[in-house]
Amino acid sequence: MKRLAILRGEKGAVAVIAAILITVLIGFAAIVIDVGASYEERRQNQTVADAAALAGAQELPENPDAAVSMAIEYASSNGRAITASAVQITSTNVDNDTIKVSIVSTVNYTLAEVLGFSSGDVYAHGTAIVGSPTSFGGVKLMPWARMDEDFVFNTSYVLFRSNDPDTGNFQAIQLPHIDPDTGNVEPSPGMVEYADLVAGQNNKGQPLIAADVELHQLITTKTGNFGVNTSNALDTRLNGDTHTFSDVVDMDTKQITDYDCPRIIVIVTVVNPEGTQEFHDDDTLIWPTGTSEDVEVEKFNYFFIEDYVAKPSEGDYVTGRFIRVLSAEEAKFGKYDPSSGIKIVKLIE
């Protein structure tokens, strides 16, 4: 009888231990399955929150109401319905330059119900800010400039002309460059440096990169007829590239789809320093004539090199199409400046 009692007691103990082990195993399973589901839900929420914030930020700072609507629409189209209360417009560097999108969703648990947990809320926040480039540099920045004007998307403009009868300056500028051997910033007063910047490399095959140019910096124009040098340098840069404008720019969104295309370049638009402005009859600014003069950097613009012709008798020229962009890979981010010509949107914590 005693042995039977002992066995019964052992069976009872085993049952208790088994019950505890089963509960523990279910707990571990709940961690693996339900917590894993929560992490996946949060990842999806974060992706949508970030994307919605970036979408809304494109309307800032000019139209905060449209930014809110854009964020709501984007989140909804990606399976996360939100209201205006989930979108917050704030000011970081300038008024209405920052947007925060908050998304919350509920995950229904499976095994965790055994432990008394039926569901849990999963939160994610995405914050984006709009700004402008404070400077540009790099291999895409060309030693050309145009007087500032309201450029029209997909419209062709002359970027360089070597035989303009109205001026001794041909829309070329003396960009500083980074010496590929020393890493030092050097001036580019001569023809060799100019041609190397257009080509994107020197005669050793080393990349020649334009140093950073700041907004409102004074840059000296370059005089002289160097059309053949320009054409030869462009032969090197383009290396037979045959892309058309619509190949590398989305015609609906006006966004660059292939930044690696050698025809995509950056040029500055400039104004005469304060007090020295001259105007044509149509109120457009006159490029400086005669000797080299300083001009002031007003905007940075992406252009597409469309054509270049070497005809010394008629004048060598380069034409390009203007691109309105909302991002800039080579720009240093700064506070939003509508005069910069380029809007940058990025995520922040």
SULJONOR-V382353 format. One line per field, one symbol per residue. ss: DSSP state (H for helix, E for strand, C for the rest). phi: phi as a letter, one per 30 degrees, with the letter a starting at -180 (. if undefined). psi: psi as a letter, one per 40 degrees, with the letter a starting at -180 (. if undefined). Layout:
# SULJONOR-V382353
ss->???
phi->???
psi->???
This chain:
# SULJONOR-V382353
ss->CHHHHHHHHHHHHHHHHHHHHHHHHHHHHHHHHHHHHHHHHHHHHHHHHHHHHHHHHCCCCCCHHHHHHHHHHHHHHCCCCCCHHHEEEECCCCCCCEEEEEEEEEEECCHHHHHCCCEEEEEEEEEEEEEEEEEEEECCEEEEEEECCCCCCCCEEEEEECCCCCCCEEEEECCCEECCCCCCEECCCCHHHHHHHHHCECCCCCECEEEEEECCCEEEEEECCCHHHHHHHHHHHHCCCCCCHHHHECCCCCCECCCCCCCEEEEEEEEECCCCCCECCCCCECCCCCCCCEEEEEEEEEEEEEEEECCCCCCCEEEEEEECCCCCCCEEEEECCHHHCCCEEEEEC
phi->.dddddddddddddddddddddddddddddddddddddddddddddddddddddddddcccdbddddddddddddddcibdbcddccbcbcccbdhcbbbccbbbccddcddddcjccaadbcabbbbbcbbdcabajdddcdbbbddaddceicdbdcabdbdddaccbicbcddbcdddciddbdbdcdddedddddiacdcideccddecdeiddbddccjcbddedddddedddhidceceddbbddddicdcbddddddbbbccbbdeejbdbbddciddcdeciddbdbcdcbcbdbcdcabbcbedcjdabcacdbcccbadccddbddbeddibcccbdbd
psi->ddddddddddddddddddddddddddddddddddddddddddddddddddddddddddeiedgdddddddddddddefeghiideehhhihcdihfehhhhhhhihhhicdeddeehdiiihiihhhiiiaiheiiiidehifiiiihigihhfhhihdhhefheeieiffiighiihheddeihiigdidddddddddeiaeeehhhhhihhiheihihihiihfddddddddddddfeheiidedehhedefihegeeheehihiiiiiiiheehiiideeiihiiibihiiihhdihhhihhdihhggddehiihiihihhieihdeihhaihhdedehhhhiii.
